[in-house]
Amino acid sequence: MMRLLLVLAFLAVPVLEILVFVQVNQAIGVWPAIALLAAGSLLGSWIVRREGRKAWRKLQEAAQSGRMPEPGAPGGAMTVAGGVLLMIPGFITDVVGLLFLLPFTRPLMRGLGARFLARRIRTLAEKTAGPGLGSPFGGAGSPFQAMRGQPAGSGPVIHGEVIRDEPGRPAARDSSRDLTDR
């Protein structure tokens, strides 16, 4: 179903873009319409270049300091996506790109994107769960389902031996404890 919608979008968007371009062309003329499309593409390429550099710099700084990159990647990703949509010639993609970029429409687009991604992840999780494996998130058929509803520590006991290795001391063995798989 998703593939069909994607194919239809790839077919419908260019046709709609041409229809809108013809309407704008009739309203303001061919050269102003082309100038608007060129301005949108230039703005989009500038935004993508600026945000790409900023994201690359943050990634390099995080890697050099040995830490994970800062959260906030979704905002940068939305800005880059908006810039890419502006780079694509067409008024419809320009409007959608601006929705990704404008501060007052960005929360709406972020919410729509989060809902779409959550639905997509849920669908993929259901498809990838093979027979007997269940959902990787602990749904029906999950290997962790058997543990649900049991009090903590009521799982199987694994008998073992603890070996403590402290610097400057010989290794001591402590077999007085049983380990559980908690």
Phi, psi and omega in degrees: 000316181295321179295321178298316178297322179294317178296316179297322178295318179295332178275321187281322185299312179299322179296315178295321178299319179295316179299316180293320179299319179297318180295316179294320179302316180292329183280318186240351180105162186288315184291318175296325178294317178295321179297321177297317179296319179294319179297319177298318179294318178295317177298315179298317180292324177296316180296314181297316180297314181296310182292324178297316177297316181297315180295320180296318179297316179296321179295317179296317179298318179295319180293320180292327179271357177073032178233168178285149176299151181296149172293163185118002178298325178301322178295317177294321179294322178294322179294316178296318178298319177297320178295319178296319178295326176292327180291331180289127182292125178150147184281327180294312179294329176295318179295316179295319177300319177294327176297327177287335188262327186288135185299327183277345177255347182299317178300321178298313181294323178297317179296317178297318179295319179296318177297317179298313181295320179298317178296319181294318179295318179298317179296315179296322179296321179292323181288324184278346179285109181284178180296128178084346181272325180074188181285142177291352181259013175088027179280201180299135179085002180289146176297339180272354182295325180296333182277343182293144176083356178263143177295156181300136177085006182265011178283183181293149180266132176249116180280136181201189184227135179262127177247117181262124180246099181253142180298135177085357180235150174291151181299128180254144179252135180233099182258017183276353184248144172259140178263140173244156181269072180271000000 
